[in-house]
Amino acid sequence: MTARIEFFPLGNADTLRLDLADGRKILFDYAAMRSGDDSQDKRCDLPATLRRDLDKAGRDYFDAVCITHTDTDHCKGFGDFFWLEHAKAYQGDDRIKIDELWVPAAAILEDNLKGDARLVRAEARHRLREGKGVRVFSRPGRLKEWLEDECLNFENRKHLIVDAGELVPGYEKDGPEQVEFFVHSPFGWRQDENTVVSRNEDSIVMHATFQEAGTESRLFLGSDATYEILSQIVRTTRRHGNADRLRWDIMKLPHHCSYLSLGPERGTDETVPDPDVRWLFEDQREEGSCIVSPSCPIPAKGTLDDKSDQPPHRQAANYHRRISRDFDGEFEVTMEKPSKASPRPFTYMVTAQGIAPELAAPMVGNTAAAETPRAG
């Protein structure tokens, strides 16, 4: 089957679903942001949308769910939607199961969490104690200390831990799934140096390489990485001779089109990126590639939203639009596609010619076509 990458209009929040060539389904983040009491809320009903897809596939589970970090806009509704193994209160026939939960080490180690973030931590800790059904990303010394405090053998849990610079086990681009995942972040050393968890800086940043009929296509999943973390990723990756792990056909833009994922200064009309970040966005993108901003609509100049500290930032969007034009590419915003008045989920197909947008099926049928591939 054709692999697919689906984005969802959720405001300033992240959820992305991968349907792999072998039928496996992976969810990156889960943020059910829509207000059920507000008929004017244009954000999609994420639980209903995901359930329809799972029902169509005849399943009640995801093969993997990756919570890149525990901010609300990446895990809201986690405790309402998923079957959680650590407590019967979160189990029931209508809940969606998770075969393998992926979390950063920070999600295990952070204290004083509340709500869904606390439930992500509780579920991840339970699975780590059980020694199955979990992948922990990065290996800080503090994780080993936590395991020892829990009277757990670190050596017996090492196979559940994936470091930056490694591939996620169980996925090969030459296998039936036709994809591999290279981990860029978090860095274990950074978490050992800092006593306070910084969720954005300790989030999971990953690069996926798909293979279809000999053609490779690449997806960069930036979570909420700051420009400092992206710069560190670039320098580390280049130093190890892995620059190909930073080439991309689709970029899931970090942090909802914030200027802080480009550089330290917002700018008047266009953000000037850090040199390493510029290299990532300009030298490593393929012709016809696409940037997707999981965010609210880009504000118009001079509006109240334009003056807000919160993303999306018009200046960052102007940079992304300009370089996308230079590469015959696209800059898409989840809450603007196909229109600001009626945003809907949208999908890209991984084809033998590259990555192509999937056209929405007409209302009277249930087939879909792909546009001419623009990347790959």
Secondary structure, DSSP 8 states (H G I E B T S, - for coil): --EEEEE---SS---EEEE-TTS-EEEE-------TT-TT--S--HHHHHHHHHHHHT-SEEEEEE----SHHHHTTHHHHB--TT-GGG--TTSBEEEEEEEEHHHHH--S--HHHHHHHHHHHHHHHHT-SEEEE---HHHHHHHHHTT--STTTGGGEE-TTSB-TT--TTSTT-EEEEEEE--HHHHHH-SS--TTTTS-EEEEEEEETTEEEEEEE-TT--HHHHHHHHHHHHHTT-GGGG-EEEEE-GGGG-GGGT-S---SSS----HHHHIIIIISEEEEEEEEE-SS----TTSHHHHSSSS--HHHHHHHHHHHHHTT-EEEEGGGSS-SSS---EEEEEETTEEEEB----TT-----B----B-
